[in-house]
Amino acid sequence: MIVARAVTEKEPDLLVGYENLNLIIKDLGGEVVTELPPADGMWTHDALELVDYDMHSPFGWDAYLGDQWIGSSEV
């Protein structure tokens, strides 16, 4: 589940400041399985939520924009 989008106004938006960085998908052992550039030069919440993370790492994954964690299959 990608959790970058703030659900309440008290939560931080994890996308802010990282929109232009590559999306890095790691397996649960911490190994990078793929790195994707931002679509149209900038990630949006909707674009991040459309990525098929399970296709890239079917046994579990963690997602990052640069070094910013934005979600996991374990959430």
N, C-alpha and C positions, 0 to 999 in steps of 0.2 A: 504494500500500500504506500502510495506517495503521500507524504504528510506536509509538503511544503506550503500548501495553502492554509492560511490562518482561518480557523473556524469561528473564533470569537475575536473581538477587538483587543482583548488582552493577550492574545497569542501573537508571536512574531511571524511574519511572512518570511519563510526560509528561502524564498526565491530572490528577494531583494538584494542586489549587489552581486549576484551570481548568474544573472540571466544570460551572459555572453560566454560562459564557460562550457566546456564539453561535459556531457553527461557520461559519467563513469559507472558502469555496472560491474560489481564484484560478486563472486560467489561467496558462500558463507565462510569459506576458509580465508577470505581476504584477497584472493587472486582476481586481478582485472580480467573480465571475460570479453568486454567490449567497451569502446569509447565512441560516443556519437557527438558530432558537432551540433550546435543549436540550429534548428530549422529557421530559415530566413534571418539568420544572424542573431537570434534572440529566443530563448526559451520562454514559454508562457506556461501557466499552470495547466491549461487544457492540453497543450502539446506534450507535457511531461506525463500526464495521465493517460495519453493515448499510446505510449510506448508499450510494447509487449515484452515486459521484463522477463516473464517466465520462458519465453522463447530463447532468450540469451542465456539464462541460467535456470534451467528447469528444476533444480533441486534446492533452490533458495537463492536470494540475492540481497544485496544492499546497494542503494543508489546514491550517487554523489554528484554535485555540480562543483567541479574542482575538489576542494577538500571539505565542502559543506555537505553533510549528510542530509538527504531529503526523503528517505524512505527505505522500507525493507519488506521482504516477504514475511518477516517474523513479527510485524506490528499487528 
